Amino acid sequence: MYAQMVDAGPERVRPAGEMSPEEQHFQERIDAGIKIEPKDFMPEAYRKTLIRQISQHAHSEIVGQLPEGNWITRAPTLKRKAILLAKVQDEAGHGLYLYSAVETLGVTREQTIEDLLSGKAKYSSIFNYPTLTWADIGAIGWLVDGSAIINQIPICRCSYGPYARAMVRICKEETFHTRQGFDIMLALCRGTPEQKAMAQDALNRWWWPSLMMHGPADSDSKHSAQSMRWKVKLFSNDELRQKFVDQTVPQAEYLGLKIPDPELKWNPERGHYDFGRIDWDEFYNVIQGNGPCNRERLRARIEAHEQGAWVREAAAAYARKHAQKKAAA
């Protein structure tokens, strides 16, 4: 669902004079729009950047099931229940695609999952907020998935082939998720005054975290410049955030909802909406593990991993037995 990269340390863009001949040829291929494949030469820093980004993305898809999953049994109609169940299943599939993509970089799925469970690896900060009402499910689809799709569509053109190809199907499914969320908000806004108030309350709580989803401001992002040169990402965090605001404000106006930002206004000179300052202290506090649901989310993943141990063991035993029979034949 979500490709929010968490910066782990400063990263300098190396000039051509500091590159080896192999690295220069690698950069020339990227500049020419040629996809990098698993068996191709790649700098170690490029490989590590991809491992960090793709694994964070995969973890976000898996953890992202939790805020919505607890509303499957409480959805207001059977139709809504079926739609939400399908959506949560989609997110599980997205995680599997992405874990498969990261495995092509020489790291095992088991290791990436262990990094998540130990707290070493991060996932999108947005999933550490609670879903208090049914309107939150609409807000997640409309705002969170809407923010994610803006991040993800460019990744379909990123330089690493397995990641780019995985994102094509993911983006098609995420588009439906965004429509599902907007449909929930539209139904609430056309309902009773109490239902519309519930939709407004959800927007109030999810708006700023959705802006934070695009990652730190460009001035504070330690990886953006190099990642953009490698075409791991094609647009800066602030560019993507601005696109999200410009796209979403008219949708909120159509719903009859008010964006919770007194500084929000259209700037005709820029041709974009100006918006207020993001609370980056909150963003980094959540990333560091102090969000409303950080511990709850991680505990749920650890428990699910432990309870599923017998399934993994059985699958591994079956695979060994099958391999032995094939070898004997």
C-alpha positions as CSV (number, residue, x, y, z in Angstrom):
1,M,0.0,0.0,0.0
2,Y,2.6,2.4,1.1
3,A,6.2,3.2,0.0
4,Q,7.2,5.7,2.7
5,M,11.0,5.5,3.2
6,V,12.3,6.2,6.6
7,D,15.7,7.9,6.5
8,A,18.5,5.9,8.2
9,G,21.5,8.2,7.8
10,P,23.1,10.7,5.5
11,E,23.7,9.7,1.9
12,R,25.8,11.8,-0.5
13,V,25.4,11.7,-4.3
14,R,28.7,10.6,-5.6
15,P,30.1,12.5,-8.7
16,A,31.2,10.4,-11.7
17,G,34.8,10.9,-10.9
18,E,34.4,8.9,-7.7
19,M,32.7,6.0,-9.5
20,S,34.3,2.8,-10.7
21,P,33.9,2.0,-14.4
22,E,31.2,-0.6,-13.5
23,E,29.4,2.0,-11.5
24,Q,29.6,4.6,-14.3
25,H,28.2,2.0,-16.7
26,F,25.4,1.2,-14.2
27,Q,24.4,4.9,-14.0
28,E,24.5,5.2,-17.8
29,R,22.0,2.3,-18.1
30,I,19.7,4.0,-15.5
31,D,20.0,7.3,-17.3
32,A,19.0,5.6,-20.5
33,G,15.9,4.1,-18.9
34,I,17.2,0.5,-19.0
35,K,15.7,-1.6,-16.1
36,I,18.2,-3.2,-13.7
37,E,17.6,-6.9,-13.2
38,P,18.6,-9.2,-10.3
39,K,21.7,-10.7,-12.0
40,D,22.9,-7.3,-13.3
41,F,25.8,-5.5,-11.6
42,M,24.6,-3.0,-9.1
43,P,26.4,-0.9,-6.4
44,E,26.0,-2.2,-2.9
45,A,24.5,1.1,-1.8
46,Y,21.8,0.7,-4.5
47,R,21.0,-2.8,-3.4
48,K,20.8,-1.8,0.2
49,T,18.5,1.2,-0.7
50,L,16.2,-1.1,-2.5
51,I,16.1,-3.7,0.3
52,R,15.2,-0.9,2.8
53,Q,12.5,0.6,0.6
54,I,10.9,-2.6,-0.7
55,S,10.9,-4.3,2.7
56,Q,9.4,-1.2,4.3
57,H,6.8,-1.2,1.6
58,A,6.1,-4.9,2.2
59,H,5.9,-4.5,5.9
60,S,3.5,-1.6,5.5
61,E,1.1,-3.7,3.4
62,I,1.1,-6.4,6.0
63,V,0.7,-4.2,9.1
64,G,-1.8,-2.1,7.1
65,Q,-4.3,-4.9,7.3
66,L,-4.6,-4.4,11.1
67,P,-6.4,-1.1,11.3
68,E,-9.1,-2.2,8.8
69,G,-9.2,-5.9,9.7
70,N,-10.9,-5.3,13.1
71,W,-13.8,-3.6,11.2
72,I,-14.6,-6.6,9.0
73,T,-17.0,-8.1,11.5
74,R,-18.5,-4.6,12.3
75,A,-19.1,-3.4,8.8
76,P,-22.6,-1.9,8.5
77,T,-23.9,-4.2,5.7
78,L,-23.0,-7.6,4.2
79,K,-21.9,-5.8,1.0
80,R,-19.5,-3.5,2.9
81,K,-18.2,-6.5,4.8
82,A,-17.4,-8.4,1.6
83,I,-15.7,-5.4,0.0
84,L,-13.6,-4.7,3.1
85,L,-12.6,-8.4,3.3
86,A,-11.5,-8.4,-0.3
87,K,-9.5,-5.2,0.3
88,V,-7.7,-6.6,3.3
89,Q,-6.9,-9.8,1.3
90,D,-5.5,-7.5,-1.5
91,E,-3.1,-6.0,1.0
92,A,-1.8,-9.4,2.1
93,G,-1.2,-10.2,-1.6
94,H,0.7,-6.9,-2.1
95,G,2.9,-7.8,0.8
96,L,3.7,-11.2,-0.8
97,Y,4.5,-9.6,-4.1
98,L,6.9,-7.2,-2.4
99,Y,8.6,-9.8,-0.2
100,S,9.2,-11.8,-3.4
101,A,10.7,-8.7,-5.0
102,V,13.1,-8.0,-2.1
103,E,14.2,-11.7,-2.2
104,T,15.7,-11.1,-5.7
105,L,18.2,-8.8,-4.0
106,G,19.8,-11.6,-2.0
107,V,18.0,-11.3,1.3
108,T,15.6,-13.9,2.6
109,R,12.0,-13.3,3.4
110,E,12.5,-14.8,6.8
111,Q,15.2,-12.2,7.5
112,T,13.1,-9.2,6.4
113,I,10.2,-10.4,8.6
114,E,12.5,-10.9,11.5
115,D,13.7,-7.3,11.0
116,L,10.1,-6.2,11.3
117,L,9.3,-8.2,14.4
118,S,12.5,-7.1,16.2
119,G,11.7,-3.5,15.5
120,K,14.8,-3.0,13.3
121,A,12.8,-2.4,10.1
122,K,10.1,0.3,9.8
123,Y,6.7,0.5,8.2
124,S,4.6,3.5,7.2
125,S,3.8,5.8,10.2
126,I,0.2,6.0,9.2
127,F,-0.6,2.5,10.5
128,N,0.1,3.5,14.1
129,Y,-3.2,5.4,14.4
130,P,-6.4,3.8,15.6
131,T,-9.6,3.2,13.6
132,L,-12.3,4.5,16.0
133,T,-15.4,4.5,13.8
134,W,-16.6,3.1,10.5
135,A,-15.8,6.5,8.9
136,D,-12.1,5.8,9.6
137,I,-12.3,2.9,7.1
138,G,-13.6,5.4,4.5
139,A,-10.9,7.9,5.4
140,I,-8.2,5.2,5.1
141,G,-9.4,4.3,1.6
142,W,-9.9,7.8,0.5
143,L,-6.9,9.5,2.1
144,V,-4.3,6.9,3.0
145,D,-4.8,4.8,-0.2
146,G,-5.1,8.0,-2.2
147,S,-1.8,9.2,-0.8
148,A,-0.3,5.8,-1.4
149,I,-1.3,5.6,-5.1
150,I,0.3,9.0,-5.7
151,N,3.5,7.6,-4.3
152,Q,3.2,4.3,-6.0
153,I,2.3,5.0,-9.6
154,P,5.8,6.5,-10.3
155,I,7.4,3.3,-8.9
156,C,5.9,1.4,-11.8
157,R,8.7,3.2,-13.8
158,C,11.5,2.9,-11.3
159,S,14.9,1.5,-12.3
160,Y,14.6,-1.9,-10.6
161,G,12.7,-4.3,-12.8
162,P,11.1,-6.7,-10.2
163,Y,9.9,-3.8,-8.1
164,A,8.5,-1.9,-11.1
165,R,6.6,-5.0,-12.3
166,A,5.2,-5.8,-8.9
167,M,3.8,-2.3,-8.6
168,V,1.8,-2.5,-11.8
169,R,-0.8,-4.9,-10.4
170,I,-0.6,-3.3,-6.9
171,C,-1.5,0.1,-8.3
172,K,-4.4,-1.3,-10.2
173,E,-5.8,-2.8,-7.0
174,E,-5.0,0.3,-4.9
175,T,-7.1,2.4,-7.3
176,F,-10.2,0.4,-6.4
177,H,-9.3,0.7,-2.7
178,T,-9.3,4.5,-3.1
179,R,-12.7,4.4,-4.8
180,Q,-14.0,2.2,-2.0
181,G,-13.0,4.6,0.7
182,F,-14.5,7.6,-1.2
183,D,-17.7,5.7,-1.6
184,I,-18.0,5.2,2.1
185,M,-17.3,8.9,2.8
186,L,-19.9,9.9,0.1
187,A,-22.5,7.6,1.7
188,L,-21.9,9.1,5.1
189,C,-21.9,12.7,3.9
190,R,-25.3,12.0,2.1
191,G,-26.7,10.4,5.2
192,T,-27.8,11.8,8.6
193,P,-26.1,14.9,10.2
194,E,-24.6,12.5,12.7
195,Q,-23.1,10.4,9.9
196,K,-21.7,13.4,8.1
197,A,-20.2,14.6,11.5
198,M,-18.6,11.2,11.8
199,A,-17.0,11.6,8.4
200,Q,-15.7,15.0,9.3
201,D,-14.2,13.7,12.5
202,A,-12.4,11.0,10.6
203,L,-11.0,13.6,8.1
204,N,-9.9,15.7,11.0
205,R,-7.9,12.9,12.5
206,W,-6.4,11.3,9.3
207,W,-5.6,14.4,7.3
208,W,-2.2,15.3,8.8
209,P,-1.0,11.8,9.1
210,S,-1.8,11.3,5.4
211,L,0.4,14.3,4.5
212,M,3.2,12.8,6.7
213,M,2.9,9.5,4.7
214,H,5.0,11.1,1.9
215,G,8.0,11.2,4.1
216,P,10.1,14.0,5.6
217,A,10.3,17.4,3.9
218,D,12.9,17.5,1.1
219,S,15.2,19.6,3.2
220,D,15.3,16.9,5.8
221,S,15.3,13.8,3.6
222,K,18.7,12.1,3.6
223,H,18.2,9.7,0.8
224,S,16.0,11.5,-1.8
225,A,18.7,13.0,-4.0
226,Q,20.6,9.7,-4.5
227,S,17.4,7.7,-4.8
228,M,16.2,10.0,-7.5
229,R,19.5,9.8,-9.4
230,W,19.2,6.0,-9.3
231,K,15.5,6.4,-10.3
232,V,14.5,4.3,-7.3
233,K,12.1,7.3,-6.8
234,L,11.1,9.7,-9.5
235,F,9.6,12.6,-7.5
236,S,10.6,14.3,-4.3
237,N,8.5,13.9,-1.1
238,D,7.3,17.5,-1.2
239,E,6.3,17.2,-4.9
240,L,4.2,14.1,-4.1
241,R,2.7,15.7,-1.0
242,Q,1.7,18.8,-3.0
243,K,0.0,16.6,-5.7
244,F,-1.9,14.8,-2.9
245,V,-3.2,18.1,-1.5
246,D,-4.1,19.5,-4.9
247,Q,-6.0,16.3,-5.7
248,T,-7.8,15.8,-2.4
249,V,-9.1,19.3,-1.5
250,P,-11.6,19.5,-4.4
251,Q,-12.8,16.0,-3.4
252,A,-13.4,17.2,0.2
253,E,-15.3,20.2,-1.2
254,Y,-17.5,17.8,-3.3
255,L,-18.2,15.8,-0.1
256,G,-19.1,19.0,1.8
257,L,-16.3,18.4,4.3
258,K,-13.7,20.9,5.6
259,I,-10.0,20.2,5.5
260,P,-8.7,20.8,9.1
261,D,-6.1,23.4,8.1
262,P,-6.9,27.1,8.6
263,E,-3.9,28.0,6.4
264,L,-5.2,26.1,3.4
265,K,-5.8,28.3,0.4
266,W,-5.5,28.3,-3.4
267,N,-2.4,30.2,-4.6
268,P,-3.1,31.3,-8.2
269,E,0.6,32.4,-8.7
270,R,1.8,28.9,-7.9
271,G,-1.2,27.1,-9.4
272,H,-1.3,24.9,-6.2
273,Y,-2.8,25.0,-2.8
274,D,-0.8,26.4,0.1
275,F,-1.1,24.5,3.3
276,G,-0.1,24.7,6.9
277,R,3.1,23.5,8.6
278,I,3.2,19.7,9.3
279,D,4.0,18.6,12.9
280,W,7.2,16.8,12.1
281,D,7.8,16.2,15.8
282,E,4.8,14.0,15.8
283,F,6.0,12.2,12.6
284,Y,9.4,11.3,14.1
285,N,7.9,10.4,17.4
286,V,5.6,7.9,15.7
287,I,8.5,6.4,13.7
288,Q,10.5,6.0,16.9
289,G,7.8,3.8,18.3
290,N,5.7,6.2,20.3
291,G,2.6,6.5,18.2
292,P,-0.9,5.6,19.6
293,C,-0.8,2.0,18.3
294,N,2.9,1.2,17.7
295,R,3.2,-1.4,20.4
296,E,-0.3,-2.8,19.6
297,R,0.6,-3.2,15.9
298,L,3.9,-4.9,16.5
299,R,2.5,-7.2,19.2
300,A,-0.2,-8.3,16.9
301,R,2.3,-9.2,14.2
302,I,4.5,-11.1,16.6
303,E,1.6,-13.1,17.9
304,A,0.4,-13.9,14.4
305,H,4.0,-15.0,13.5
306,E,4.2,-17.3,16.5
307,Q,0.7,-18.8,16.0
308,G,1.6,-19.5,12.4
309,A,4.8,-21.3,13.1
310,W,3.3,-24.7,12.7
311,V,2.0,-23.8,9.2
312,R,5.5,-22.7,8.1
313,E,7.1,-25.8,9.6
314,A,4.5,-28.1,7.9
315,A,5.1,-26.3,4.5
316,A,8.9,-26.6,4.9
317,A,8.6,-30.4,5.8
318,Y,6.4,-30.9,2.7
319,A,8.9,-29.1,0.5
320,R,11.8,-31.2,1.8
321,K,9.8,-34.4,1.2
322,H,8.9,-33.3,-2.3
323,A,12.5,-32.4,-3.1
324,Q,13.7,-35.8,-1.8
325,K,11.2,-37.6,-4.0
326,K,12.2,-35.6,-7.0
327,A,15.9,-36.2,-6.3
328,A,15.3,-40.0,-6.0
329,A,13.4,-40.1,-9.2
